[in-house]
């Protein structure tokens, strides 16, 4: 007899959370809502819970970060049931925005993210690329250079960390004024995700670890 789908309605619910620090470096964090929903795991959907965070805002002297929605899905036996390569949680970020006020004060976590993505693009294997376009515009009157780039459905396999990066659409534009020695970079990514791929050892031992094997 199959167990019916079971949902536990949110039993943890918080809203209008905020934290502010004015001593030393200025810091302001606000969260509109946080709640947790429990689920009864099934073979076809072995998740046990969902954390949802809405309206996250982070501000300090260096940057402004905002996330419209953050979903954290918790799994049970994800590798054995072939839902993930072993990760117990799946994270989905919606409308993630970062504004850095000065490149000299770029946060450390953003520097690491940038280095990882640049290394992946320049050194790893492109599995799929539907379209790519670059454009350079030179302006003699204002001594401003504008470099624009666009890509569609760019999938890259990083063999060093066993990740598959999928960029649905990327739009980037770099503006540089050589007289004022000032520039700006705008980067927009849509439908972007990365997936941790299973190693060969994990693939071979998947059925050995399965609790449902006869």
ABEGO torsion letter per residue (X at the ends): XBBBBBBBBBABBBBGBBBBBABEBBBBBBBABBBBBBBBBBAABABABBBBBBGBBBBBAABBBBBABBBBBBBBGAAAAGABAGBABBBBBBGBBBBBABAAABBAAAAAAAAAAAAAAAABBBABBABBBBBBBBBAAAGBBBBBBBBBGBBBBBAAAGBBBBBABBBBBBBBBAAAGBBBBBBBBBGBBBBBBBBAAAAAAAAAABAABX
